Amino acid sequence: MDIIHLMEEMLTDVTLVLVHMLEIFGAIIILYAGTGTFLHFLRKSKDGREARLDFARYLVFGLEFKLAGEILRTMVVRTFNEIAILGAVILLRAALNFIIHWEIRQEQQDHD
């Protein structure tokens, strides 16, 4: 195996590790926010508007990590099928991010 292929394999392995790390960070943020929001809900019986806004902000933050992982993953795709699937995942996550941002703005406008 020549040096170019060896370096390509190493770059692929490092990239995949970084992708998984970013996705884990995003999942941890979302899990933390979900747990905190649920505990807040159990402790207080108010309408929970502020808790929902905080939760939505954490969701956006966590999804940004997951989206970053997907973007980084584009470095190691090899087939058109993988590119199409990855593109669809990126579009879905970006759409989710947009919808959550829209909900946050709507909730803040309703609150003001």
Steps between C-alpha positions, in 0.01 A plus 500: 500500500648833404525806722208685335253220575630467854456873560153489346397218734642684801316820403178302458539337841579829675209672325256227603617523862445878492155451343401259776633736767295792364188284483556379856544861618172592332322202655636587846378859467154384393484239776611756760240749382225241486574376849522851642176608333320190622620555857397865479157389381465261794601767754287788374145493379513833315442523126866421435546756222851596611598133541376426147703789361813384681441144380458619140825697524683192627346292220631745242842494666509119507378473141777735389758254634327214320482702180871581530568128524301436183682776315833355611384159382483636144880469493486122500204411277594304192184420304217707360255303718690602814504862383124495434423349842737739674350795314150394607610469864664843490187654346276340762716616787525850354120508459456388860738772611307760300164387639624511858645849445163607358318355801734682739433831322125439504504410868704810585264724302199347673668553837579869433 
